[in-house]
Amino acid sequence: MDLRGGICMESIIYVTLVFLLVFCVMAVVSNSIIKSAIYLALSSAMLGVIMYVLGAHWAAVFEVSVCSGLVTVIFISAISLSKMKRDEMDKLYENKKRLSFLPAALIIGGVLLTVAAFAKDFRLPAAAAAVSEDFREILWTTRQVDILGQITAILAGGIALVVLFQNDEQKK
Amino acid sequence: MLITGFLMILAGCYCLIRTYHMLKIIIGIEVAMKAVTMFLILAGYMNGHMGLAQAYVITVIVLEVVITVIAAGVTIGLYKKYGNMDIRNLTQLKG
């Protein structure tokens, strides 16, 4: 049963990793910005699945709800506020001469790295025995400074947005 | 996972170098940050300190959202001022 569970977990991770990479590449190379935002949301969902399978349940929930949900909403709001035409962006802005060989290099590099890893029988070190630690306790005690940093960053972001849009209204 | 993460960082950097569109640049940054998030979780899984890794990941996610929101605000400001989202227009800004 354990062996089956382990093989099943590994299969889920490998399949999800392939989907994650495909969605990330599609987000980067897609011509439509809306499609890019949707591919980014899908890649966040795939990352959430990987986190959940590896045992990071809280982080998976945050990843799916915040990165896959909130960030996509922000992107689509920005696109709809700008009222730009679909499919115009890459035709107008992309510099096609710069590093046009990179997608091919990416694919070849990926294949070479995978082949080398299999040839050398490269494996990650086995996972250490999980230390029983409560995530909430660590977040609120050991990493308390992080919470302060997060609050400061959120406040700074809010103030930056208020200033940005306030200047617009004052000009009108 | 290491290979996938490495390729994701490359894809993000490729997006940053290739395009002049502001929103697309934010998407490139997001893709590269996803790889970093994945590396953090992998490190936590290998060390057995998954709680600590999750605390770091949540900090990264919060910062990611703040960066996205501010960049989207700048993008909308750019569009209102110049009618497009070309980052080359940012050089014309005066402090």
Contacts between the chains, C-beta under 8 A, distances in Angstrom:
chain1	res1	chain2	res2	distance
A	13	B	1	7.5
A	17	B	1	6.4
A	17	B	4	4.8
A	20	B	4	6.5
A	20	B	8	7.6
A	20	B	34	7.9
A	21	B	4	5.2
A	21	B	7	6.0
A	21	B	8	6.6
A	24	B	8	5.1
A	24	B	11	5.5
A	24	B	12	7.8
A	24	B	31	4.9
A	24	B	34	6.9
A	25	B	11	5.5
A	27	B	27	5.7
A	27	B	31	6.2
A	28	B	11	4.9
A	28	B	12	7.2
A	28	B	14	6.4
A	28	B	15	4.4
A	28	B	27	7.1
A	28	B	28	6.5
A	28	B	31	6.2
A	33	B	21	7.3
A	33	B	23	5.4
A	33	B	24	6.6
A	33	B	27	8.0
A	36	B	23	7.9
A	36	B	24	6.7
A	36	B	27	5.3
A	37	B	27	7.2
A	40	B	27	5.7
A	40	B	30	5.8
A	40	B	31	7.1
A	43	B	31	7.3
A	43	B	34	6.3
A	44	B	34	7.0
A	47	B	34	5.6
A	47	B	37	6.6
A	47	B	38	6.2
A	50	B	1	7.9
A	50	B	38	6.8
A	50	B	41	7.3
A	51	B	41	5.4
A	51	B	57	7.7
A	54	B	41	5.9
A	54	B	42	7.6
A	54	B	45	4.8
A	54	B	50	7.7
A	55	B	45	6.9
A	55	B	50	5.4
A	56	B	41	5.2
A	56	B	44	6.8
A	56	B	45	7.7
A	56	B	50	5.7
A	56	B	53	6.6
A	56	B	54	5.1
A	56	B	57	6.9
A	58	B	54	5.2
A	58	B	58	7.3
A	59	B	37	8.0
A	59	B	41	6.6
A	59	B	53	7.5
A	59	B	54	4.3
A	59	B	57	4.2
A	59	B	58	6.3
A	59	B	61	7.7
A	62	B	57	7.3
A	62	B	58	5.5
A	62	B	61	5.2
A	63	B	37	7.2
A	63	B	57	7.6
A	63	B	61	6.5
A	66	B	61	5.5
A	66	B	65	6.0
A	67	B	30	7.8
A	67	B	34	7.7
A	67	B	61	6.2
A	67	B	64	6.8
A	67	B	65	7.7
A	70	B	65	6.2
A	71	B	30	7.0
A	71	B	64	7.4
A	71	B	65	6.3
A	71	B	68	5.4
A	74	B	65	7.9
A	74	B	68	5.6
A	74	B	69	6.0
A	74	B	72	5.2
A	75	B	23	6.7
A	75	B	26	7.7
A	75	B	27	7.7
A	75	B	68	7.7
A	75	B	72	7.1
A	77	B	72	7.4
A	78	B	23	6.3
A	78	B	72	4.2
A	78	B	75	5.6
A	78	B	76	5.9
A	79	B	23	7.0
A	81	B	76	5.4
A	81	B	79	7.7
A	82	B	75	7.3
A	82	B	76	6.4
A	82	B	79	4.3
A	82	B	85	6.7
A	84	B	79	7.4
A	84	B	84	7.8
A	84	B	85	7.1
A	89	B	19	8.0
A	89	B	21	4.8
A	89	B	23	7.7
A	89	B	24	6.7
A	89	B	85	7.3
A	90	B	19	7.0
A	90	B	21	7.3
A	90	B	24	7.8
A	92	B	84	7.3
A	92	B	86	7.6
A	93	B	19	5.9
A	93	B	20	4.1
A	93	B	21	4.5
A	93	B	24	7.7
A	93	B	84	8.0
A	93	B	85	7.5
A	93	B	86	5.7
A	94	B	18	6.2
A	94	B	19	5.3
A	94	B	20	7.1
A	94	B	21	7.5
A	95	B	18	6.6
A	95	B	19	7.5
A	95	B	20	6.7
A	98	B	17	6.3
A	98	B	18	6.0
A	99	B	14	6.5
A	99	B	17	5.5
A	99	B	18	6.1
A	102	B	10	7.7
A	102	B	14	4.7
A	102	B	17	7.9
A	102	B	18	7.5
A	103	B	14	7.4
A	106	B	7	6.1
A	106	B	10	5.7
A	106	B	11	6.4
A	106	B	14	7.0
A	109	B	7	7.2
A	109	B	10	7.4
A	110	B	3	6.5
A	110	B	7	5.1
A	113	B	3	4.8
A	113	B	6	7.3
A	114	B	3	6.0
A	117	B	3	6.7
A	124	B	1	7.5
A	124	B	2	7.3
A	124	B	42	7.8
A	124	B	46	6.6
A	125	B	46	6.0
A	127	B	45	5.4
A	127	B	46	5.6
A	127	B	48	6.8
A	128	B	46	6.4
A	128	B	47	5.5
A	128	B	48	3.7
A	129	B	48	5.5
A	130	B	48	4.8
A	130	B	50	6.3
A	131	B	48	4.9
A	131	B	49	5.7
A	131	B	51	7.7
A	133	B	49	6.7
A	133	B	50	7.7
A	133	B	51	3.9
A	133	B	52	7.1
A	134	B	51	6.3
A	135	B	50	7.7
A	135	B	51	4.2
A	135	B	54	4.9
A	135	B	55	6.6
A	137	B	51	7.6
A	138	B	51	4.7
A	138	B	52	5.7
A	138	B	54	7.9
A	138	B	55	5.1
A	139	B	54	7.9
A	139	B	55	4.7
A	139	B	58	7.0
A	142	B	52	7.4
A	142	B	55	7.5
A	143	B	52	7.6
A	143	B	55	4.6
A	143	B	56	7.7
A	143	B	59	7.6
A	146	B	55	6.5
A	146	B	56	7.8
A	146	B	59	4.7
A	149	B	59	7.0
A	150	B	59	6.0
A	150	B	62	4.6
A	150	B	63	7.4
A	153	B	62	6.6
A	153	B	63	5.8
A	153	B	66	4.7
A	154	B	62	7.0
A	154	B	66	6.1
A	156	B	66	7.3
A	157	B	66	4.1
A	157	B	69	5.4
A	157	B	70	5.3
A	160	B	70	5.2
A	160	B	73	6.9
A	161	B	69	6.6
A	161	B	70	6.9
A	161	B	73	4.8
A	164	B	73	4.9
A	164	B	74	7.0
A	164	B	77	5.5
A	165	B	73	7.3
A	168	B	77	7.0
A	168	B	80	6.5
